[in-house]
Structures are given as structure tokens and as C-alpha cells.
Amino acid sequence: MSKVLLRVSLAIREGKLDAFKAVAREMVDASQKEPGTLSYEWFMMPDGKRCELIETYVDADALLAHFAGPAVQQGVPKMMATADVSGFQVFGDPGPKATEILSGFGAEIFSYWHGLSR
């Protein structure tokens, strides 16, 4: 399995939901232009207080390209003004460079063990 998946849990700050949604849309637009990004999906609780971002990359190189692109370089700082990260998990091998970056965010990295993906 060479795919790398990320799950980012976010707590949206009081009064920042509209700004949060605007930044998320910008981040999707930027990620859509990255050929190695397979999915970049946001899931919101009905009360608008919590959100999960699920990201899938073709491999570790695609993840690094995402980190260097506008979704992360421009979008993440804007996002951090509207929400707090409450959890961060990585599934698969992000490679040594991305592991170092992800460790700085407190991400938990789960190694692939067994399963089926189509």
C-alpha cells in the first residue's frame, strides 16, 4: 500500500464558521490542482462546531508536494485563525521527510498492516 491518508480533526472557533468554510473551499480548490491528491474531503457536524478533513494521496511524494503547495502554505495559516486542531492521524508511510514535518504537528502515524483497498 503506497497511498497515504490523513485525518485532521478541527474544533471551529465561536463565530468563525463562515470564515472557516471560505478557507476550506480555497484549500479544496488548491488541492484539486495537485495530480497526486486523490481526495480532500471535509465532513462537518450538524452544529458547525467540529469538522474532519480526510485527505488521500497517491504516495509520500504527493503528500510532500501538497505540503509545499498553496493549500498548506497559504491555507493552513488562515485555517488556524478559525479553528484548532484537536486530532491528527496519518495512515500509511508518509516517508521520512513528511514524518518529520508531521511530528511537529503532533500527528500520530499508523503503519499499514493489512486490508483491502480498491
Summary of the structure (lengths in Angstrom):
residues: 118
radius of gyration: 13.9
end to end distance: 10.9
largest distance: 42.1
contacts: 339
relative contact order: 0.25
helix: 37%
strand: 31%
